[in-house]
Amino acid sequence: MKTKNIKTYFLGKITYEKKPYFQRKNYVYITDEAKNIHGYAGVILKQNNYIPKLLNKTPVLFDVTENNIKEFQKDDIILVDANGKYRIVWDLGSEQNSLLFTEACNCCCQMCPQPLQKHDPSYLAIAKKTLSLLDPNKTKTICLTGGEPTLFENDFLEILQICKKKFSQANITLLTNGKKFSNFDFTKKMTQIGLKKFLICISLHADTDSLHDNIVGVRGSFSQTIRGLYNLAKFKHQIEIRFVISNLNYKRMESFSYFLFRNFPFLSHIAFMGMEVTGYALNNYEKLWIDPFLYRTELKKAVHDLNRKAMNVSIYNIPHCLLERDSWEFSRQSISSWKNAFLENCSNCSYKNDCCGIFTTSNKYQSSYISPISSPLN
């Protein structure tokens, strides 16, 4: 694939229909011929198409194969950079879309699947532009993520204001380490925006400061996150705790559940999460990896303890065959569709339709205990 007139990137909604000139600026037009294509956010031309020498200033991706074209669905939002790389930043048919604010973070978690990068301001610009293109009547969920999405306060609050004004009926989910909410004034500013359907998902990986801070790589993080939780509780926010299970913390799951019950009875939800083996988690594999099958008893105790205490709890990212059977009711189909699959030996499993499957991003680093459950259990 080749490009022409793309300085940084172009972004727009996919269309296969020619639009009137005054409606073109938000669309990426996919066409067979390079005629009358001025005014679009960008144009995608199929493979072996003739490219006129004079295209004005219209950004063009060309020499695109039929297989690539098949990926492009009408009204999805596509981003194409100057190197010809593209990605669908919003899949209209999915409820698992997210807006990436930054790849920078104020933690450096040992198991983070997305290694830290220097902040690129274009991510925030892309997020805001994407929101401007979405139809509020067709947008049911929006996930805000990073890096750490609260790092850039003004941009973060501006995006929440957009969500409040344009997407008041959508479910908004924020993925964060919660440290920024240790600042009471910031938490108050965010609250005053008045989002109604707003779930704040906070990572907390231990019930002790030393272990949590070791896992996230920054001293003082545990204290900041705990203060953030209480500030959010003062404003009655919906809060979910996310605990990523590794060899460093699996033995503390039961004590962690007791810690949550005693200190944070206001939590809306608690999720114990299997680890995605990519990024930093892959770099630290020898230190972090433990087969989920080997901690299934500890996980069962923690989950059942919270459930008995009427706290809402789930298990994410762990296939049924790696869990105790009486933990299945807490297991969720939690892995994003674009990186979700099943191993070949799962094809004959009677419970495949109820199972979360595996991370394709973990590649060969899968449990050796994954196996089909061949018949219904009594």
N, C-alpha and C positions, 0 to 999 in steps of 0.2 A: 504494500500500500504506500501511496505517495501523497504529498500535501502541496498545497499552493495557497499563498496569502494568509497562512496561520502564524501569527506572531507569538502567541502563547497558547491559547486554546479557543475553541468555540463550544457553546453549550446551547441546547435547545430541545424542543419537543419534536419527536420524529413525525414526519408526514410523508405520505406517498402521493398526496394530491397537491397540485399546484395551487398556491394561495394568491389572492389579490395582493398587489404590491404592498399596500398599507398594512397588511396583516402578517407580513413575512418575518419580521425581525426576531420573533421568538421561536421560529421553527427551523429544523434541520430537514432539508428536502432531499429525499432519496429518489433518484431519477436515472433514466437510461441515457439521457442526452443533455449536453451542456448548452441548452438554449433557454433564454429568458430566465436565468437563475439569479439575477441580481436582487439584493434586498433581504435575503435569508440570513439567519444567524450563521448558517453553514450549509454546505451541499455535499452529499455523498454520491459519487458516480461509480457505477459498476465497472468491473474489470474490462480492460482493453477498450475503454471509451476514448474517443477523441477529445483532447483538451485544447480548447482555443488558446492562442497566445494571449489574447486580451480578455481577461475575466474581471476587469475593473478591480474591486477590492474584495470580492466575495471569497471567503475562506472555503477551500475545497479539499476533501479527502477523496482520492480517486484510485483507480486500479484495485477496487474492492471485490473480493470473490463472492460468488453466489452463496457459499456457506456462511460467510460473514453477514451478508444481507439478511439471511434467514433469522439471525439473532435480533434484528431490529424490528420491534413491534410499534405500531402506530400509537402515538401519544406517550411512549416512554421518553424519558429525558436522557440524552446522550451527551457525553463530554469527549471531545477529540483534541489531543494536544498537537503541538507543532511537529512532533516526531511521527505522527500518524497512529499513535496508540489511542485506543478509545475504551470507554467503559460506560455502562448504563448506570447512571447515578440515581435513577428512580424508575423502578419497574412497576408500571401501573397495575399489573395483575398480582402483585405481592403485598402482603401486610408486614413485611420484614425489612422495609427500607430504612436507611439511616442517613443522617447528615453528619459528615466528618468535619469537625471544626478545626482540628489541628492534630499534628503528630507529636507535638511537644507535651511534656507532662512534668508535674512536680513530684512524681515518684518514679522509681525505676524497678518495677516488680520483676522478680526473678522468672516468673512464669508468663509474663506478658506476651501475647501472640503477635503484637505489633511493636517492633523495636522503635525506640525514640528517635525522632528526627528534629532538626531545627525547624522552628515554626515557619510555615509558608502562608503568608496572608491570603493567597489565592483560595485556600480551603474555605475561609469564611465568606469570601466573595461568591464562591460557587454555591455554598449553602444558602445564602440570601437570594441569589438568582434562582436557585431551584425552587425555593418557597414561592417566589413571585410567579413561577410557571404552573404551579399545582392548582388543580380545581378543588376548592374546599368541599364540594359536594361528593367528590370521589376519593377524598383523603381521610382514611379512618384512623391511621396510626402514623406517628412521626417519632423516630428515635434520634436523640441528640447524643453524639459520642465524640471520642478523641482517640489518642492522647487524653488530655484532661480538658473537657469542653468549657470549664468555668475559668480557665486561666486568663482570658481576655475579657474583663468584666463588662465593658461597654458593649462590645459585639455580642456577648452572650445575652445580656439583658435586652438588647435590640431584637435579637432573634426570638426571644420569648415574647416580646411585645407583638411581633408579627404573628406568632402562633396564636396569641390571645385574640388579636383583631380579626384574623382571617380564618383560623382553624379552631374556633371555639368548641366545635363538636368532636374534634379528633382527640384520641388518646395520645398524650405526649409522654415519652419516656426519656429520662436523662440517665446516662451511664457515667458515674463519677466516683472519685475516691473520697469525696465528701469533705476534704480538708478546707476548701474555700468557705464552707459554711460555719467554720469556727469564728468567722468574722460576723458578728451579729448584725451590723449595719448592712452588709452585703445581703445576708439572708432576708433582712427586712425589705430591702429594695426589690429583691426577686419576688417575695410574697405579695408585695403591693401591686405587681402586674396583674395578679388575679386569675391565673390559669386554674381551670376547674378540674379537668381530667389530667392530672399531672402526677406521675409516679417517679420518684427519685430513687435510683438503684445505686447503692453505695457498697463498695468493696471493703470487706473487713475479714481478715484471714486468721485471726487468733483472738483469744481472750486475754492475752498478756501483751504488754507493750513491747517487750524485747523480741518476741517471736514475730509479731506483726511487722514491726519496724525492720527486722531482718529480711522478711519476705519482700517488703515493698522497697527496700533499699535506701530509706531516708529516715534518720532518727527524728523522733518527735511526731511522726505521722499518726501513730495510734492516738495520741492525746488530741491532736487536731481533729481527727475524724470523730472521736467521741464527743468533743465539744460541738462539732457540727451537727451530730445527731440530735443533741439536746436542743440546739437552737432551732432546728427544723421542727422538732416536736412542739416547741413553744408556739409555732405558727400552724400547728395541726396539719402538716404535710403528710402525704402518703409516702412511706419509706419502705424500700425493700433492701435487705442485706444479702450480699452475694459473697459466698465463701468458696474459693477455688481450692479443691482438695489436692494435696501433694504429699510427698514423703516427709515434708517438714512439719505438717500440721495435722495429719489424719488421726493421730492418737489423741488429739485434743477436741475432736468433734463433739463428744458427749459433754465435756466441761464447757465448751463453747455454747452449746444449746442452753445449758443452765445459766450461763453468763447473760445471754440474750433475754431469757425469761425474767431474770431478776432485775436487770437494768433497763430494758427497753420493751416494756409490755405494750407500747404504742405502735410497734412495727406492723405494717400491713402485710408483709410477706418475707419469707426467708428462703433462700435458694442455696443448696449445696451443689457445687458444680464440678463435673469431671473436667480435667485439664486438656486443653487443646495443645498438641505438641508441635508448635511452630514458633518462629521468632525466638525470643529469649528462652522460652520453655524448651526449645530444642537445644539451644546452646548449653543449658543447664540440666540436660536430660538425666545424666547420671546421678545428680544430686536430688532432683525433684520427682522423678518417676516412681510411682508405685502402681501396680496393676489394680484397678478398681475392684476386681474380684477379691483381692486380699484385704481390703478394708470394708467389705460389704457389711460385716457384723457391727463395726463401729458406726458406720453410716446409719444402719437400721436403728441402733439405740438412740442416736441423736435425733433422727427424724421422728421416731415414735414418742420420744420424750416431749418434744415440742408439740406434737399433735395432741397428746394427752392433756397438755396445758392450754389447749384451745388456741394455739398459734398457727397461723397459716404457713405451711412449709411445703417445699417441692424439691425434687431431685432433677437436675439438668445434666444432659450430655452423657449419660451412662446407660448403655443398653440393658434391656431386661435380664439377659442371661448372666450379667455380672452382678445382679442384685439378689437379695433375699426375696422370695416370692411375696412376702407380706410388705415389701417396700414398693411393689409395682404401682400401687394406687397413687404414690407420690411422684412417680416418674412422668416427665413431660416431654413432648416432642419439641425440643428447645433449640436445635441447631438450625441456623439460617439455611434456607433452601439451596443457596448457591454453593455451599460447602458441606452438604449433607448427602450421605450415601449409605450403602450397606455392603458388607463383604460378600463375596461369592457364596460362601457357605451359609449365608442368611436366607437364601432364596426359598428354602423349604421350611422355614420357621413358622410355626402356627401363630406367633405373636408379632410378626413383622409389622403389621399395620398399626400396632399400638406402640411400637418401639421408636426411640429417638434416633437409632442408627449411630453412625460414626462421623467424625470430622474427616473429610477428604484432605484437609490441610495437614493432618497429622501423618499423612502418607503411610509408611510401613510401621509407624510406631503405634501399634494397636495391641490391645490385650490379647494374650495367648489363650484366654479362656472363652473368647467369643465363639459361640456354637449355637446351632439351631435348636429350638425347643420343638421337637417333632410332633408332639400330640398334646391336646389340652390336658392340663393337670387337674387332678381332683383335690 
